[in-house]
Amino acid sequence: MRLLFCLLGLVFIVEGLPYLAFPKKMKKWLRQIQKVPDDQLRIVGFLAMCFGLLLTYIFR
């Protein structure tokens, strides 16, 4: 459980960095992402999950 919470903390850090460093660009990007079809977002999300799983498998 300790490792899980450590990893969750790192995810929050990585997810929060762009909002801290580039708030105006993030707002613009979020407006643009609303125009992307749901199916395309699902594919990108699935590929990101697969990449994360692969990285975890390789480096664990």
PDB file as gemmi writes it, atoms N, CA and C in Angstrom:
CRYST1    1.000    1.000    1.000  90.00  90.00  90.00 P 1                      
ATOM      1  N   MET A   1       0.833  -1.202   0.000  1.00  0.00           N  
ATOM      2  CA  MET A   1       0.000   0.000   0.000  1.00  0.00           C  
ATOM      3  C   MET A   1       0.869   1.253   0.000  1.00  0.00           C  
ATOM      4  N   ARG A   2       1.984   1.170   0.672  1.00  0.00           N  
ATOM      5  CA  ARG A   2       2.866   2.330   0.755  1.00  0.00           C  
ATOM      6  C   ARG A   2       3.359   2.738  -0.633  1.00  0.00           C  
ATOM      7  N   LEU A   3       3.743   1.736  -1.431  1.00  0.00           N  
ATOM      8  CA  LEU A   3       4.205   1.997  -2.793  1.00  0.00           C  
ATOM      9  C   LEU A   3       3.081   2.594  -3.642  1.00  0.00           C  
ATOM     10  N   LEU A   4       1.874   2.083  -3.480  1.00  0.00           N  
ATOM     11  CA  LEU A   4       0.735   2.593  -4.231  1.00  0.00           C  
ATOM     12  C   LEU A   4       0.501   4.075  -3.947  1.00  0.00           C  
ATOM     13  N   PHE A   5       0.527   4.454  -2.675  1.00  0.00           N  
ATOM     14  CA  PHE A   5       0.300   5.859  -2.329  1.00  0.00           C  
ATOM     15  C   PHE A   5       1.462   6.737  -2.798  1.00  0.00           C  
ATOM     16  N   CYS A   6       2.663   6.201  -2.801  1.00  0.00           N  
ATOM     17  CA  CYS A   6       3.811   6.934  -3.322  1.00  0.00           C  
ATOM     18  C   CYS A   6       3.638   7.185  -4.817  1.00  0.00           C  
ATOM     19  N   LEU A   7       3.212   6.173  -5.542  1.00  0.00           N  
ATOM     20  CA  LEU A   7       2.987   6.320  -6.977  1.00  0.00           C  
ATOM     21  C   LEU A   7       1.843   7.280  -7.273  1.00  0.00           C  
ATOM     22  N   LEU A   8       0.775   7.212  -6.481  1.00  0.00           N  
ATOM     23  CA  LEU A   8      -0.337   8.155  -6.665  1.00  0.00           C  
ATOM     24  C   LEU A   8       0.126   9.595  -6.436  1.00  0.00           C  
ATOM     25  N   GLY A   9       0.958   9.779  -5.438  1.00  0.00           N  
ATOM     26  CA  GLY A   9       1.513  11.110  -5.188  1.00  0.00           C  
ATOM     27  C   GLY A   9       2.323  11.613  -6.364  1.00  0.00           C  
ATOM     28  N   LEU A  10       3.122  10.737  -6.961  1.00  0.00           N  
ATOM     29  CA  LEU A  10       3.910  11.122  -8.132  1.00  0.00           C  
ATOM     30  C   LEU A  10       3.019  11.448  -9.321  1.00  0.00           C  
ATOM     31  N   VAL A  11       1.941  10.716  -9.477  1.00  0.00           N  
ATOM     32  CA  VAL A  11       0.993  11.006 -10.562  1.00  0.00           C  
ATOM     33  C   VAL A  11       0.398  12.397 -10.384  1.00  0.00           C  
ATOM     34  N   PHE A  12       0.011  12.733  -9.162  1.00  0.00           N  
ATOM     35  CA  PHE A  12      -0.547  14.065  -8.910  1.00  0.00           C  
ATOM     36  C   PHE A  12       0.477  15.156  -9.185  1.00  0.00           C  
ATOM     37  N   ILE A  13       1.730  14.903  -8.848  1.00  0.00           N  
ATOM     38  CA  ILE A  13       2.781  15.887  -9.118  1.00  0.00           C  
ATOM     39  C   ILE A  13       2.929  16.099 -10.617  1.00  0.00           C  
ATOM     40  N   VAL A  14       3.031  15.006 -11.367  1.00  0.00           N  
ATOM     41  CA  VAL A  14       3.208  15.107 -12.819  1.00  0.00           C  
ATOM     42  C   VAL A  14       1.977  15.738 -13.474  1.00  0.00           C  
ATOM     43  N   GLU A  15       0.783  15.392 -13.008  1.00  0.00           N  
ATOM     44  CA  GLU A  15      -0.436  15.965 -13.574  1.00  0.00           C  
ATOM     45  C   GLU A  15      -0.576  17.452 -13.246  1.00  0.00           C  
ATOM     46  N   GLY A  16      -0.074  17.870 -12.116  1.00  0.00           N  
ATOM     47  CA  GLY A  16      -0.222  19.260 -11.705  1.00  0.00           C  
ATOM     48  C   GLY A  16       0.816  20.206 -12.275  1.00  0.00           C  
ATOM     49  N   LEU A  17       1.954  19.687 -12.694  1.00  0.00           N  
ATOM     50  CA  LEU A  17       3.030  20.541 -13.195  1.00  0.00           C  
ATOM     51  C   LEU A  17       2.620  21.437 -14.373  1.00  0.00           C  
ATOM     52  N   PRO A  18       1.945  20.913 -15.395  1.00  0.00           N  
ATOM     53  CA  PRO A  18       1.587  21.805 -16.509  1.00  0.00           C  
ATOM     54  C   PRO A  18       0.659  22.950 -16.086  1.00  0.00           C  
ATOM     55  N   TYR A  19      -0.232  22.702 -15.149  1.00  0.00           N  
ATOM     56  CA  TYR A  19      -1.148  23.754 -14.682  1.00  0.00           C  
ATOM     57  C   TYR A  19      -0.386  24.826 -13.909  1.00  0.00           C  
ATOM     58  N   LEU A  20       0.645  24.426 -13.208  1.00  0.00           N  
ATOM     59  CA  LEU A  20       1.463  25.382 -12.464  1.00  0.00           C  
ATOM     60  C   LEU A  20       2.351  26.188 -13.408  1.00  0.00           C  
ATOM     61  N   ALA A  21       2.973  25.504 -14.353  1.00  0.00           N  
ATOM     62  CA  ALA A  21       3.951  26.149 -15.219  1.00  0.00           C  
ATOM     63  C   ALA A  21       3.322  26.928 -16.378  1.00  0.00           C  
ATOM     64  N   PHE A  22       2.223  26.415 -16.944  1.00  0.00           N  
ATOM     65  CA  PHE A  22       1.637  27.018 -18.140  1.00  0.00           C  
ATOM     66  C   PHE A  22       0.117  27.112 -18.023  1.00  0.00           C  
ATOM     67  N   PRO A  23      -0.421  27.900 -17.101  1.00  0.00           N  
ATOM     68  CA  PRO A  23      -1.870  27.926 -16.915  1.00  0.00           C  
ATOM     69  C   PRO A  23      -2.642  28.418 -18.151  1.00  0.00           C  
ATOM     70  N   LYS A  24      -2.133  29.424 -18.852  1.00  0.00           N  
ATOM     71  CA  LYS A  24      -2.851  29.929 -20.037  1.00  0.00           C  
ATOM     72  C   LYS A  24      -2.862  28.903 -21.157  1.00  0.00           C  
ATOM     73  N   LYS A  25      -1.745  28.232 -21.369  1.00  0.00           N  
ATOM     74  CA  LYS A  25      -1.682  27.210 -22.418  1.00  0.00           C  
ATOM     75  C   LYS A  25      -2.568  26.017 -22.071  1.00  0.00           C  
ATOM     76  N   MET A  26      -2.671  25.677 -20.798  1.00  0.00           N  
ATOM     77  CA  MET A  26      -3.519  24.566 -20.385  1.00  0.00           C  
ATOM     78  C   MET A  26      -4.992  24.894 -20.629  1.00  0.00           C  
ATOM     79  N   LYS A  27      -5.391  26.132 -20.367  1.00  0.00           N  
ATOM     80  CA  LYS A  27      -6.772  26.532 -20.640  1.00  0.00           C  
ATOM     81  C   LYS A  27      -7.082  26.416 -22.128  1.00  0.00           C  
ATOM     82  N   LYS A  28      -6.148  26.860 -22.961  1.00  0.00           N  
ATOM     83  CA  LYS A  28      -6.326  26.778 -24.403  1.00  0.00           C  
ATOM     84  C   LYS A  28      -6.402  25.317 -24.838  1.00  0.00           C  
ATOM     85  N   TRP A  29      -5.544  24.488 -24.306  1.00  0.00           N  
ATOM     86  CA  TRP A  29      -5.519  23.067 -24.653  1.00  0.00           C  
ATOM     87  C   TRP A  29      -6.812  22.377 -24.234  1.00  0.00           C  
ATOM     88  N   LEU A  30      -7.332  22.726 -23.055  1.00  0.00           N  
ATOM     89  CA  LEU A  30      -8.574  22.117 -22.584  1.00  0.00           C  
ATOM     90  C   LEU A  30      -9.761  22.518 -23.456  1.00  0.00           C  
ATOM     91  N   ARG A  31      -9.742  23.736 -23.981  1.00  0.00           N  
ATOM     92  CA  ARG A  31     -10.806  24.136 -24.913  1.00  0.00           C  
ATOM     93  C   ARG A  31     -10.698  23.342 -26.214  1.00  0.00           C  
ATOM     94  N   GLN A  32      -9.482  23.104 -26.673  1.00  0.00           N  
ATOM     95  CA  GLN A  32      -9.280  22.368 -27.921  1.00  0.00           C  
ATOM     96  C   GLN A  32      -9.652  20.895 -27.768  1.00  0.00           C  
ATOM     97  N   ILE A  33      -9.397  20.320 -26.615  1.00  0.00           N  
ATOM     98  CA  ILE A  33      -9.657  18.889 -26.423  1.00  0.00           C  
ATOM     99  C   ILE A  33     -11.152  18.589 -26.423  1.00  0.00           C  
ATOM    100  N   GLN A  34     -11.982  19.593 -26.139  1.00  0.00           N  
ATOM    101  CA  GLN A  34     -13.429  19.390 -26.167  1.00  0.00           C  
ATOM    102  C   GLN A  34     -13.928  19.122 -27.582  1.00  0.00           C  
ATOM    103  N   LYS A  35     -13.160  19.524 -28.582  1.00  0.00           N  
ATOM    104  CA  LYS A  35     -13.552  19.332 -29.973  1.00  0.00           C  
ATOM    105  C   LYS A  35     -13.185  17.945 -30.506  1.00  0.00           C  
ATOM    106  N   VAL A  36     -12.363  17.211 -29.766  1.00  0.00           N  
ATOM    107  CA  VAL A  36     -11.920  15.886 -30.211  1.00  0.00           C  
ATOM    108  C   VAL A  36     -13.033  14.876 -29.938  1.00  0.00           C  
ATOM    109  N   PRO A  37     -13.334  14.013 -30.913  1.00  0.00           N  
ATOM    110  CA  PRO A  37     -14.384  13.003 -30.715  1.00  0.00           C  
ATOM    111  C   PRO A  37     -14.052  12.045 -29.557  1.00  0.00           C  
ATOM    112  N   ASP A  38     -15.116  11.566 -28.887  1.00  0.00           N  
ATOM    113  CA  ASP A  38     -14.944  10.678 -27.738  1.00  0.00           C  
ATOM    114  C   ASP A  38     -14.174   9.415 -28.086  1.00  0.00           C  
ATOM    115  N   ASP A  39     -14.459   8.841 -29.240  1.00  0.00           N  
ATOM    116  CA  ASP A  39     -13.774   7.600 -29.627  1.00  0.00           C  
ATOM    117  C   ASP A  39     -12.267   7.807 -29.746  1.00  0.00           C  
ATOM    118  N   GLN A  40     -11.878   8.945 -30.270  1.00  0.00           N  
ATOM    119  CA  GLN A  40     -10.449   9.236 -30.416  1.00  0.00           C  
ATOM    120  C   GLN A  40      -9.794   9.422 -29.043  1.00  0.00           C  
ATOM    121  N   LEU A  41     -10.492  10.075 -28.128  1.00  0.00           N  
ATOM    122  CA  LEU A  41      -9.962  10.237 -26.771  1.00  0.00           C  
ATOM    123  C   LEU A  41      -9.826   8.890 -26.062  1.00  0.00           C  
ATOM    124  N   ARG A  42     -10.791   7.993 -26.297  1.00  0.00           N  
ATOM    125  CA  ARG A  42     -10.710   6.659 -25.703  1.00  0.00           C  
ATOM    126  C   ARG A  42      -9.487   5.904 -26.213  1.00  0.00           C  
ATOM    127  N   ILE A  43      -9.216   6.016 -27.501  1.00  0.00           N  
ATOM    128  CA  ILE A  43      -8.054   5.336 -28.076  1.00  0.00           C  
ATOM    129  C   ILE A  43      -6.761   5.896 -27.482  1.00  0.00           C  
ATOM    130  N   VAL A  44      -6.677   7.207 -27.375  1.00  0.00           N  
ATOM    131  CA  VAL A  44      -5.486   7.827 -26.795  1.00  0.00           C  
ATOM    132  C   VAL A  44      -5.332   7.407 -25.333  1.00  0.00           C  
ATOM    133  N   GLY A  45      -6.425   7.382 -24.589  1.00  0.00           N  
ATOM    134  CA  GLY A  45      -6.371   6.949 -23.195  1.00  0.00           C  
ATOM    135  C   GLY A  45      -5.941   5.497 -23.057  1.00  0.00           C  
ATOM    136  N   PHE A  46      -6.455   4.645 -23.936  1.00  0.00           N  
ATOM    137  CA  PHE A  46      -6.078   3.238 -23.904  1.00  0.00           C  
ATOM    138  C   PHE A  46      -4.597   3.058 -24.220  1.00  0.00           C  
ATOM    139  N   LEU A  47      -4.111   3.779 -25.235  1.00  0.00           N  
ATOM    140  CA  LEU A  47      -2.692   3.688 -25.582  1.00  0.00           C  
ATOM    141  C   LEU A  47      -1.804   4.205 -24.454  1.00  0.00           C  
ATOM    142  N   ALA A  48      -2.237   5.264 -23.778  1.00  0.00           N  
ATOM    143  CA  ALA A  48      -1.479   5.789 -22.647  1.00  0.00           C  
ATOM    144  C   ALA A  48      -1.427   4.768 -21.503  1.00  0.00           C  
ATOM    145  N   MET A  49      -2.543   4.095 -21.263  1.00  0.00           N  
ATOM    146  CA  MET A  49      -2.568   3.062 -20.231  1.00  0.00           C  
ATOM    147  C   MET A  49      -1.649   1.897 -20.593  1.00  0.00           C  
ATOM    148  N   CYS A  50      -1.666   1.487 -21.845  1.00  0.00           N  
ATOM    149  CA  CYS A  50      -0.792   0.393 -22.289  1.00  0.00           C  
ATOM    150  C   CYS A  50       0.677   0.780 -22.153  1.00  0.00           C  
ATOM    151  N   PHE A  51       0.999   2.013 -22.520  1.00  0.00           N  
ATOM    152  CA  PHE A  51       2.366   2.494 -22.383  1.00  0.00           C  
ATOM    153  C   PHE A  51       2.791   2.512 -20.918  1.00  0.00           C  
ATOM    154  N   GLY A  52       1.909   2.973 -20.037  1.00  0.00           N  
ATOM    155  CA  GLY A  52       2.208   2.978 -18.605  1.00  0.00           C  
ATOM    156  C   GLY A  52       2.397   1.579 -18.061  1.00  0.00           C  
ATOM    157  N   LEU A  53       1.564   0.652 -18.510  1.00  0.00           N  
ATOM    158  CA  LEU A  53       1.699  -0.735 -18.082  1.00  0.00           C  
ATOM    159  C   LEU A  53       3.021  -1.325 -18.555  1.00  0.00           C  
ATOM    160  N   LEU A  54       3.385  -1.026 -19.796  1.00  0.00           N  
ATOM    161  CA  LEU A  54       4.651  -1.514 -20.336  1.00  0.00           C  
ATOM    162  C   LEU A  54       5.842  -0.951 -19.562  1.00  0.00           C  
ATOM    163  N   LEU A  55       5.817   0.346 -19.287  1.00  0.00           N  
ATOM    164  CA  LEU A  55       6.897   0.950 -18.499  1.00  0.00           C  
ATOM    165  C   LEU A  55       6.993   0.325 -17.105  1.00  0.00           C  
ATOM    166  N   THR A  56       5.843   0.114 -16.487  1.00  0.00           N  
ATOM    167  CA  THR A  56       5.816  -0.494 -15.157  1.00  0.00           C  
ATOM    168  C   THR A  56       6.387  -1.907 -15.200  1.00  0.00           C  
ATOM    169  N   TYR A  57       6.016  -2.666 -16.216  1.00  0.00           N  
ATOM    170  CA  TYR A  57       6.508  -4.032 -16.358  1.00  0.00           C  
ATOM    171  C   TYR A  57       8.022  -4.066 -16.584  1.00  0.00           C  
ATOM    172  N   ILE A  58       8.513  -3.172 -17.437  1.00  0.00           N  
ATOM    173  CA  ILE A  58       9.946  -3.160 -17.759  1.00  0.00           C  
ATOM    174  C   ILE A  58      10.798  -2.737 -16.562  1.00  0.00           C  
ATOM    175  N   PHE A  59      10.364  -1.703 -15.869  1.00  0.00           N  
ATOM    176  CA  PHE A  59      11.196  -1.149 -14.801  1.00  0.00           C  
ATOM    177  C   PHE A  59      10.881  -1.681 -13.416  1.00  0.00           C  
ATOM    178  N   ARG A  60       9.935  -2.564 -13.302  1.00  0.00           N  
ATOM    179  CA  ARG A  60       9.622  -3.155 -11.993  1.00  0.00           C  
ATOM    180  C   ARG A  60      10.458  -4.359 -11.841  1.00  0.00           C  
TER     181      ARG A  60                                                      
END                                                                             
